[in-house]
Amino acid sequence: MDEKQQALDTFAAKNNCSQSVLLPFAQRYGVSEGQALQIAAGFGAGIGQMAETCGAVTGACMVLGLMAGQQHPQNPELKQETYRLVGEFARRFREQFGELKCRDLLGLDISDANIYQQARESGLFENLCPLYVGAAVEILLDMIEKPGAAR
């Protein structure tokens, strides 16, 4: 199964956007499925249902960190490379959707529990979030496959 389909299937199985984007790439970078789901668990619904940065974006940032991130403070170049990659991802995501924040992408502030429930009942997440999850994976795949991309 390809990464995009795995991400969409993960989302359809009621995982959050962040989990859905991270999971297809986790094993490539030595992270188990269970660890990936745990790591990304708090980032759904715009980081802990605060309607801030979209979970598809935060999941992509995690993938980029696994791909290029520093493990030791003695290597500041890797930190800068990770920031560059995150900036490139954000630019490309914004080009497609205009925003990075969950509340702006959904058109609702789901940090309010009542609005969150209304969004859930209306199928808003099922209608919009797969677009963001799929696009995040497509952007990541393009970035990973680029010549010279950090691995």
HUKA-V579227 format. One record per backbone hydrogen bond with DSSP energy under -0.5 kcal/mol. NH is the residue of the N-H (numbers start at 1). CO is the residue of the C=O. If there is no record, write none. Layout:
# HUKA-V579227
nh: (NH/NH)
co: (CO/CO)
This chain:
# HUKA-V579227
nh: (6/7/8/9/10/11/12/13/14/15/20/21/22/23/24/25/26/26/27/29/29/30/31/36/37/38/39/40/41/41/43/44/47/48/49/50/51/52/54/58/59/60/61/62/63/64/65/66/67/68/69/75/78/79/80/81/82/83/84/85/86/87/88/89/90/91/92/93/94/95/96/97/98/102/103/105/106/107/108/110/112/113/116/117/118/119/120/121/122/123/123/124/125/127/128/129/129/130/131/132/133/134/135/136/137/138/139/140/141/142/143/144/145/146/149)
co: (2/3/4/5/6/7/8/9/11/10/16/17/18/19/20/22/22/23/23/25/26/27/26/32/33/34/35/36/37/38/40/41/43/42/44/47/45/46/100/54/55/56/57/58/59/60/61/62/63/64/65/72/75/75/76/77/78/79/80/81/82/83/84/85/86/87/88/89/90/91/92/93/94/52/51/101/102/103/103/108/109/111/112/113/114/115/116/117/118/119/120/119/119/123/124/124/125/125/128/128/129/130/131/132/133/134/135/136/137/138/139/140/141/142/146)
